[in-house]
Every structure is written in C-alpha cells, then in structure tokens.
Amino acid sequence: MKIDWGIADRIREKRPIVLNLSNVVTIGKVANALSAIGASLITSKDIDEAKEMVSIADAVVINTGTWTLGRICAGASRSRLC
C-alpha cells in the first residue's frame, strides 16, 4: 500500500473544521489524530446543536463503535427521534 503523504500536507494547509461523532472509547484518540494532522475539532453530544455543527463543519467523522442489539435499544429509548 502506497501512502500519499501529500494528503496530510493539504489538510494542514486547509485546517478544516471536523465534527467528531465518536464513541466514548475512541473519542480522545480520534480527536488527537485529527489535531495531529492539523484539523480543528468540534464535538457535541447535544442533539439540539447538530444542525449548526454540521453546517459549519468541513467534514464529519462518525465512529459508532460496535453495534449490538442492546446498544441500539438503549440509544433508541433515550432518543427524542425514536
């Protein structure tokens, strides 16, 4: 596999705003990786902020972790969307 290191250079030049929607296990690691390549990170757990956050972001990272029936049901039971 050949790595195009120019991508990292272009990211550093642009300094994109990245909305990070990651699971609790990886959120810190994803944030550190994005910061290391020059991205500006935003994150929120508040569903009321979602529309605004997406509108200002240049990119969105979504990492939901491992899906299980229990996690799906627990999330759906707490959501105002379900």
N, C-alpha and C positions, 0 to 999 in steps of 0.2 A: 504494500500500500504506500503510495506516494503522498506526502503531506504538502499541501500548498500553504507555506508559511506567509505568503502574501495576504491571505485572508485575515490573519491576525493583525498585520500592518494596517489594512484597510479599516478594520474595526477600531484600532487605536486612533486613527485619523478622524473617523466619524464620531467617536464617542457616543454610540447610540444609547437611548434610554430603553432599558429592558425590564418589562414587567415579569417578575419571577413568581410563578404559582407552583410551588413545590411542596412535596410532603414534608412533614416535620423532621424526618430522618435526614433528608438531604438538603434542606433549605440553606443551611450555612455553607455547605460545600459548593452548591451551585452559585451562591452569592459570591464566594471567594473566587471561583473560576471566572465568573463574569467580570469581576473587578480586576482580576489579573490580566485580562486581555483588553482592558480599557473601557468597558461598558459602564454606564451609570445605571444603578439598580434601583428599582422601586418594587415594593411588595405590600400587600394588604390582605387581610382576612375578611374585611368588611364588604359584603355584597353590594352595599349602597354606593361604594366607591368604584365599583368595577367599570362602569361605563366611562367615567372620567379617566381612570387609569389606562384603559385600553386606548382611549383617544389620544393620549399624549405619548404612548409608548411607540418606539420604532420596531420593537419585536416583543413577542410573548414566549416565555418558556413555561411549558406545562409538564410537570412531573408528578403524577398522581400516586406513584408507588405501586405496590402490588394490590390488585383488586381482589377482594373476597366478598362473598355474599354478605357477611356481617358488616364489613366496612360500607358497602353500598347502602344497606338498610339503615345503618346508623347515620350516615350522611343524609339520606333522604328524609329521615324522621326529623332532622334538625333544620332542614332547608325550608325557606319560605317559598321556594319554587315548586315543591312537590306537594 
